[in-house]
Amino acid sequence: MEEQITSSEESRNAHDPNTSPAPRSKAFDELKSWFRDVLFAFATAIFIVIFVIQPVKVEGTSMQPRLVDQERIFVNRFIYRFSDIHRGDIVVFWYPRDTSKSFIKRVVATPGDDVEIRDGSVHVNGQRVVEPYLKPEFRDHDSFRRVRVPAGQYFVLGDHRNSSNDSRNWGFVPRELIYGKAIFRYWPVSRVGPVD
């Protein structure tokens, strides 16, 4: 025979209807569940905005026609933790001469590349780069002597070459100053879509 030991307090409460848990209302449980879901969604959104996607306002004309002054875009801050920066990427970075300012430009040459500009045409490793994103009126006809991009550095240009302050003026961008890739335009509504 198995013995069972119960405290006298438990024994008294087992038969007392006043000590049993009060039934919860279904509305309260639903409200609690809804609040938990909203809190989780809010925390997830904050995490995404802080660590993954950042909204950015374009200031200036150096990336026209692809990006226009005062447009709003999303920048993926996470992508370059797991993938390389490629030629053609539109990147956001801290300006090397004043890291309190951020710039947005297109990568035209990566570490180890030889880059030069001949009469307005970009050449990388001896090959002319086809740039369908440039408008003829935004090209300049300047030349830039051939240079080799050092390890851990990038050569960037604005798409509006006549109005861009870029690697032609101040040199290479160190990898550690590049903090994201432009991925999506969300304002104005008439131009919503991917940024490439």
MARKOLFI-624402 format. One line per 8 residues: number of its first residue (from 1); for each residue x negated, y, z of N, C-alpha, C, O, CB. Coordinates in steps of 0.1 Angstrom, whole numbers. Atoms other than C-alpha are relative to their C-alpha. Glycine has a CB too. Layout:
NUM> X/Y/Z/X/Y/Z/X/Y/Z/X/Y/Z/X/Y/Z; ...;
//
This chain:
1> -8/-12/0/0/0/0/-9/12/0/-19/13/8/10/0/12; 8/-12/1/-13/34/-10/5/11/9/17/13/10/-1/5/-15; -4/-11/-9/-13/62/15/-1/13/-7/-10/16/-15/-8/0/13; 0/-13/6/-4/97/5/0/10/11/8/9/21/12/2/-10; 1/-10/-11/-13/127/27/5/13/-6/0/18/-16/-14/1/6; -5/-13/4/7/159/24/0/9/12/4/5/23/15/-1/-6; 0/-9/-12/2/189/46/14/4/4/24/3/-5/-8/13/-4; -13/-4/-5/31/200/67/6/12/-8/18/13/-9/0/2/15;
9> -5/-12/7/33/233/48/5/-4/-13/16/1/-17/-12/10/-2; -5/4/13/36/216/14/13/-8/2/22/-7/-7/-11/-9/-7; -12/7/-2/62/193/28/12/9/3/23/6/-2/-2/-10/12; -11/-10/-3/83/222/41/4/7/-13/16/8/-16/-4/10/11; -3/-8/12/80/242/8/6/-9/-11/13/-3/-20/-13/6/-5; -5/8/10/89/212/-13/15/0/0/21/-3/-11/-5/-14/1; -15/1/-1/125/213/-1/6/14/2/18/15/3/4/-8/11; -5/-13/-2/128/251/3/2/7/-14/-8/10/-20/-9/9/9;
17> -2/-6/13/145/267/-28/-5/14/-1/-8/19/-12/15/0/-3; 5/-14/0/133/302/-18/-15/1/-3/-20/11/-7/2/6/13; 14/0/3/96/292/-23/-4/-5/-14/-15/-4/-18/-7/-8/10; 4/4/13/98/278/-58/-2/12/-9/4/22/-7/12/-10/-6; 3/-12/8/85/300/-86/12/5/-7/21/-3/-12/-11/-4/-11; -12/-6/7/110/324/-101/-1/-3/-15/-12/-2/-21/1/15/3; 0/2/15/120/316/-137/-4/13/-7/2/24/-4/13/-5/-5; 4/-12/7/103/340/-161/10/2/-11/16/-7/-17/-14/-1/-6;
25> -10/-3/11/125/358/-186/-7/-2/-13/-19/0/-14/5/14/1; 5/3/14/120/349/-223/-6/14/-6/-16/14/-13/10/-6/-9; 4/-13/5/117/387/-231/-13/4/5/-21/9/-2/11/10/3; 13/-4/-6/89/392/-207/-12/-8/-6/-22/-2/-9/0/-2/15; 11/8/6/69/363/-221/-3/4/-15/-14/4/-19/5/-15/-1; 2/-5/14/74/376/-257/-7/13/0/-16/15/-8/14/1/-7; 6/-13/-1/64/411/-246/-15/-2/3/-24/4/-3/7/9/10; 13/3/-4/33/397/-230/-8/-6/-12/-20/-2/-14/-1/-10/12;
33> 7/6/12/24/376/-261/-2/11/-10/-13/11/-16/9/-11/-6; 1/-11/10/30/407/-284/-12/9/5/-20/13/-4/13/7/-1; 10/-9/-5/8/429/-262/-14/-7/-1/-24/0/-5/2/3/15; 13/7/2/-20/402/-262/-5/1/-14/-16/3/-17/1/-14/5; 4/0/14/-19/400/-300/-4/14/-5/-14/15/-12/12/-5/-8; 4/-14/4/-20/438/-304/-13/4/6/-22/10/-1/11/10/5; 13/-3/-6/-49/441/-280/-11/-8/-7/-22/-2/-10/0/-5/15; 10/8/8/-68/413/-299/-2/7/-14/-14/8/-18/5/-14/-2;
41> 2/-6/13/-61/430/-332/-8/14/1/-16/17/-8/14/3/-7; 7/-13/-3/-73/464/-318/-14/-2/2/-23/4/-4/7/7/11; 14/3/-3/-105/449/-304/-7/-5/-13/-19/-1/-15/0/-11/11; 6/5/13/-111/431/-338/-3/12/-9/-13/13/-15/9/-10/-6; 2/-12/9/-106/464/-357/-11/8/5/-19/13/-3/13/8/0; 11/-7/-5/-130/482/-334/-13/-6/-3/-23/0/-7/2/2/16; 12/8/3/-156/455/-338/-4/2/-15/-15/4/-19/2/-15/3; 2/-1/14/-152/457/-376/-5/14/-4/-15/15/-11/12/-3/-8;
49> 4/-14/3/-155/495/-377/-14/3/5/-22/10/-1/10/10/6; 13/-2/-6/-185/495/-354/-12/-8/-7/-22/-2/-10/0/-3/14; 11/9/5/-205/466/-369/1/-4/-14/-10/-8/-20/0/-12/9; -1/6/13/-192/457/-403/4/11/-11/-4/13/-20/11/-11/-1; -5/-10/10/-172/484/-423/0/14/7/6/16/18/14/-4/-5; -1/-13/-5/-177/521/-418/6/9/-11/2/9/-23/-15/5/3; -6/-10/10/-156/549/-435/-10/11/-1/-16/16/9/14/5/5; 10/-11/3/-178/576/-451/6/10/-9/14/6/-19/-13/-6/-5;
57> -5/-11/10/-170/609/-468/-12/4/-9/-23/6/-4/5/12/8; 10/-4/9/-190/617/-499/-1/15/0/9/22/-2/3/-6/-15; 2/-14/0/-205/651/-498/-10/4/-11/-21/-1/-10/-5/6/14; 9/-4/10/-220/666/-529/4/-6/-14/13/-15/-14/-14/-3/3; -3/4/14/-221/659/-567/-10/-10/-5/-9/-13/-17/2/12/-9; 11/8/6/-252/637/-570/4/-13/-5/-4/-19/-12/-11/-1/11; -4/13/5/-233/605/-576/12/0/-10/18/-10/-13/4/-9/12; -10/-1/11/-208/618/-602/-5/-7/-12/-17/-7/-15/4/15/-3;
65> -15/1/-1/-190/604/-621/5/-11/9/17/-12/12/6/-1/-13; -4/12/-8/-190/572/-600/7/4/13/18/-1/17/-12/-9/3; -5/-5/-12/-184/591/-567/1/15/0/-9/21/-5/-8/-5/12; -2/-15/1/-170/626/-564/1/6/14/4/0/23/14/2/-8; 0/-7/-13/-174/652/-537/14/-1/7/24/0/1/-3/15/-3; -11/1/-9/-150/647/-508/8/-13/-1/18/-15/7/10/11/-2; -6/13/0/-140/611/-517/-3/-7/13/-13/-4/19/-4/-8/-13; 2/8/-12/-137/586/-489/-3/-14/-5/5/-20/-13/12/1/10;
73> 4/14/4/-154/552/-492/-2/-8/13/-4/-3/24/-12/0/-9; 4/9/-10/-160/521/-471/-14/-5/-3/-17/-8/-14/10/-12/2; 14/5/1/-196/511/-465/-1/-13/8/3/-14/20/-10/11/5; 3/13/-7/-205/475/-456/-13/1/7/-24/1/1/1/-12/-10; 12/-1/-8/-230/478/-428/-6/-14/3/-18/-14/8/3/7/13; 4/14/-4/-234/440/-424/-7/-7/-11/-15/-16/-8/12/-8/5; 4/8/12/-242/428/-459/-15/-2/-1/-20/-12/-5/5/7/-13; 14/1/2/-279/436/-459/-8/-7/12/-20/-9/12/-6/13/-1;
81> 6/9/-10/-285/415/-427/-2/-14/-6/-11/-21/-1/9/0/12; 1/14/5/-280/384/-448/-3/-1/-15/-4/-12/-21/13/-7/2; 3/1/14/-287/394/-484/-10/12/-4/-11/21/4/13/1/-9; 10/-10/4/-313/414/-503/7/12/-7/19/11/-11/-10/-6/-10; -4/-12/7/-309/449/-517/-4/-2/-15/-15/-6/-18/-6/13/6; 3/3/14/-306/447/-555/0/13/-8/6/23/-4/10/-10/-6; -2/-11/10/-311/471/-584/14/2/-3/21/-8/-6/-9/-2/-12; -13/-4/3/-279/489/-591/9/1/12/20/7/11/6/-11/-9;
89> -8/-2/-12/-266/487/-555/1/15/3/-9/22/2/-6/-8/12; -2/-14/-5/-251/520/-543/-1/-1/15/7/-7/22/14/6/-4; 3/1/-14/-266/524/-508/1/13/8/0/24/2/-14/-6/2; -1/-12/-10/-261/547/-478/-12/-2/9/-15/-13/14/13/0/7; 12/1/-8/-293/555/-459/-2/14/7/3/24/4/-12/-3/-9; 4/-12/-7/-308/580/-435/-11/6/-8/-21/0/-13/-6/-3/15; 9/-8/8/-327/607/-454/-14/-1/6/-16/3/18/5/15/-1; 13/2/-6/-364/600/-449/-7/12/6/-15/11/15/-9/-6/-11;
97> 6/-12/-5/-373/636/-443/7/6/12/2/15/19/-1/11/-11; -8/-4/-11/-345/642/-418/10/-10/4/21/-10/-2/7/14/-3; -9/12/-2/-329/611/-403/13/4/7/20/-5/11/-8/-10/8; -14/-4/-6/-300/631/-388/10/1/-12/22/3/-9/-1/14/7; -9/-1/12/-286/633/-424/0/-14/-7/-10/-21/-8/-5/11/-10; -1/12/8/-274/604/-445/3/3/-15/10/13/-17/11/-10/5; -2/-1/14/-275/601/-483/6/-12/-6/6/-23/0/-13/4/-7; -5/12/8/-258/579/-509/-6/1/-14/-5/11/-20/15/0/0;
105> 6/0/13/-277/569/-540/0/-14/-6/5/-24/1/-15/5/1; 1/13/7/-282/540/-565/-15/-5/0/-24/3/-3/6/1/-14; 14/6/0/-312/517/-561/-3/-3/-15/4/-10/-22/0/-13/9; 4/3/14/-331/516/-594/-13/-9/0/-16/-15/-11/-3/13/-8; 12/9/0/-363/498/-583/-2/-5/14/0/2/24/-13/8/-5; 2/6/-13/-371/474/-555/-15/-3/3/-23/-1/-6/8/-14/0; 14/2/-3/-404/464/-538/-7/-8/-10/-3/-19/-15/-1/-7/14; 8/6/10/-431/455/-562/3/4/-15/-5/1/-23/2/-15/1;
113> -3/-4/13/-414/470/-592/-8/12/-4/-12/20/4/15/4/-1; 6/-12/6/-431/495/-615/11/8/-6/18/3/-14/-12/-3/-11; -11/-8/5/-408/524/-622/-6/13/-6/-15/19/-1/10/3/11; 3/-13/6/-411/554/-645/12/5/-8/21/-2/-11/-12/-1/-10; -11/-7/8/-388/579/-663/-7/6/-12/-16/15/-10/8/10/9; 5/-5/12/-395/587/-699/11/8/-7/21/1/-11/-6/-11/-9; -10/-8/7/-375/616/-714/14/-3/5/24/-4/-3/-1/-2/-15; -14/2/-6/-346/609/-690/4/-15/1/14/-18/8/10/7/-7;
121> -3/14/-1/-346/571/-694/-9/-7/10/-21/-6/10/-2/-7/-14; 7/7/-10/-355/549/-665/-6/-13/-6/1/-20/-13/9/-3/12; 7/13/4/-380/520/-672/-5/-7/13/-12/-1/21/-11/3/-10; 5/8/-12/-386/493/-646/-7/-12/-6/-2/-20/-14/12/-5/9; 9/10/5/-415/469/-652/-1/-1/-15/-1/-11/-22/6/-14/5; 2/-1/14/-418/482/-687/12/-1/-9/12/1/-21/-10/-10/-5; -12/2/7/-382/476/-697/9/12/3/11/16/14/7/-13/4; -10/-11/-2/-357/504/-703/12/-5/7/18/-16/3/4/7/-14;
129> -12/4/-7/-328/502/-679/13/5/-7/14/17/-9/-1/4/15; -13/-5/5/-293/503/-694/8/5/11/10/-3/21/7/-12/-8; -8/-6/-11/-272/526/-673/13/5/-5/15/17/-7/-8/12/7; -13/-3/5/-236/525/-684/8/10/9/18/16/4/8/-12/-3; -7/-9/-10/-225/545/-653/-4/14/-2/2/23/5/-3/-5/14; 4/-14/2/-243/577/-665/8/6/-11/10/0/-22/-15/0/-3; -6/-8/11/-225/603/-685/-11/8/-7/-21/12/0/11/10/5; 11/-7/7/-247/619/-712/-3/14/5/-14/18/6/4/1/-15;
137> 2/-14/-5/-241/654/-698/-6/0/14/-11/11/19/13/7/0; 6/1/-13/-254/642/-664/-14/-5/0/-21/-5/10/9/-9/9; 14/4/1/-287/629/-677/-9/12/-1/-5/23/-6/-2/-9/-13; 10/-10/3/-318/650/-675/-10/-6/-10/-9/-18/-13/-7/5/13; 9/4/10/-346/648/-700/-15/1/6/-24/2/-2/1/7/-13; 13/0/-6/-375/649/-675/-7/-13/0/-1/-24/-3/2/5/15; 8/12/-1/-402/624/-671/-5/-1/14/-7/9/21/-11/-1/-10; 6/3/-14/-416/608/-639/-11/-10/-2/-8/-21/-8/11/-4/10;
145> 11/9/3/-450/592/-639/3/-14/6/10/-16/16/-13/5/6; -2/14/-4/-452/554/-634/-6/-2/14/-17/3/17/-7/-10/-10; 4/3/-14/-454/543/-597/5/-14/3/14/-20/-3/6/10/10; -4/13/-5/-453/509/-580/7/2/13/2/9/22/-12/-9/1; -7/-1/-12/-427/506/-553/-6/-9/11/-8/-21/9/15/-5/-2; 7/8/-10/-444/495/-521/9/-10/7/21/-9/6/-6/9/11; -7/10/-8/-434/465/-499/9/7/10/5/17/16/-9/-10/7; -9/-5/-10/-403/473/-478/5/14/-4/11/20/5/-7/1/13;
153> -5/-13/4/-394/504/-498/8/-1/-13/8/-11/-20/-12/10/-3; -9/1/11/-369/513/-525/0/14/-7/-2/24/-1/15/-3/4; -1/-12/8/-367/539/-554/15/2/-3/21/-7/-9/-9/-1/-13; -15/-2/2/-332/555/-555/2/13/-8/-6/22/-8/7/1/13; -4/-12/8/-316/580/-579/15/2/1/23/-7/4/-4/-2/-15; -14/-3/1/-283/598/-580/5/-2/-15/-4/-1/-24/3/15/4; -5/2/13/-261/591/-610/1/13/-8/1/13/-20/14/-7/0; 0/-14/7/-258/629/-618/-15/5/2/-18/12/11/10/9/7;
161> 14/-2/-1/-295/632/-625/-4/15/1/-14/19/7/-7/-6/-12; 3/-14/0/-294/670/-630/3/6/14/-2/18/16/9/7/-10; -4/-7/-13/-280/676/-595/-3/-9/12/3/-7/23/15/2/0; 3/9/-11/-296/649/-574/-13/2/6/-23/4/0/1/-15/-5; 13/-1/-8/-322/652/-546/-3/-15/3/4/-20/12/2/9/12; 2/14/-2/-336/617/-547/-15/-4/0/-24/5/2/7/-8/-12; 14/5/-1/-368/596/-549/-10/7/-10/-22/7/-7/-1/-15/-4; 8/-8/8/-381/618/-577/-6/12/7/-17/17/4/7/5/-13;
169> 4/-12/-7/-384/646/-552/-7/-4/13/-17/3/17/12/8/4; 5/3/-13/-392/629/-519/-5/-14/2/-9/-17/14/10/3/11; 6/13/-1/-404/594/-526/9/-11/3/21/-11/1/-11/1/10; -7/12/-2/-393/560/-515/8/0/13/6/8/22/-10/-12/0; -8/2/-12/-367/549/-490/-4/-13/7/-3/-23/1/15/0/-3; 3/12/-7/-379/525/-463/12/-8/3/23/-3/5/-7/4/13; -11/10/-2/-358/494/-459/8/3/13/20/2/14/-5/-14/0; -6/-2/-13/-351/502/-422/9/12/0/17/13/10/-10/1/11;
177> -9/-12/1/-334/535/-432/13/-3/-8/23/5/-7/-7/12/-6; -12/3/8/-308/518/-455/9/-8/10/6/-18/15/-4/-9/-12; -9/6/-9/-278/510/-434/13/-6/-6/22/-10/2/4/10/11; -12/6/5/-251/499/-458/1/1/-15/-7/8/-22/12/6/6; -3/0/15/-237/493/-493/14/6/-2/23/1/5/-2/-14/-6; -13/-5/3/-208/513/-507/8/-11/-7/3/-17/-17/-1/13/-10; -7/11/6/-181/488/-515/14/4/-5/19/-3/-15/2/-11/10; -14/-2/4/-146/504/-518/3/15/2/0/21/13/9/-9/8;
185> -5/-14/-1/-131/539/-524/15/-1/4/23/-8/-2/-1/7/-14; -14/1/-5/-99/544/-504/7/14/-1/19/15/2/0/-4/14; -6/-13/1/-93/581/-510/-8/8/-11/-20/8/-10/0/8/13; -14/-2/1/-80/598/-531/7/-13/-6/1/-21/-12/3/12/-9; -8/12/4/-52/573/-539/-1/-2/-15/-1/-14/-19/15/2/4; 0/1/14/-55/580/-576/-13/-8/-5/-14/-12/-16/1/13/-7; 13/7/3/-91/565/-575/-3/-12/9/-15/-16/9/-11/10/0; 2/12/-9/-86/536/-551/-6/-11/-8/-1/-15/-18/13/-4/8;
193> 6/12/7/-108/506/-560/-14/-2/4/-20/6/12/1/2/-15; 14/4/-4/-142/489/-557/-9/11/-6/-7/17/-16/-3/-13/-6; 10/-9/4/-173/510/-560/-11/-9/-5/-16/-18/2/-6/9/12; 11/8/6/-200/495/-583/-10/9/-7/-20/3/-12/6/-10/-10;
//
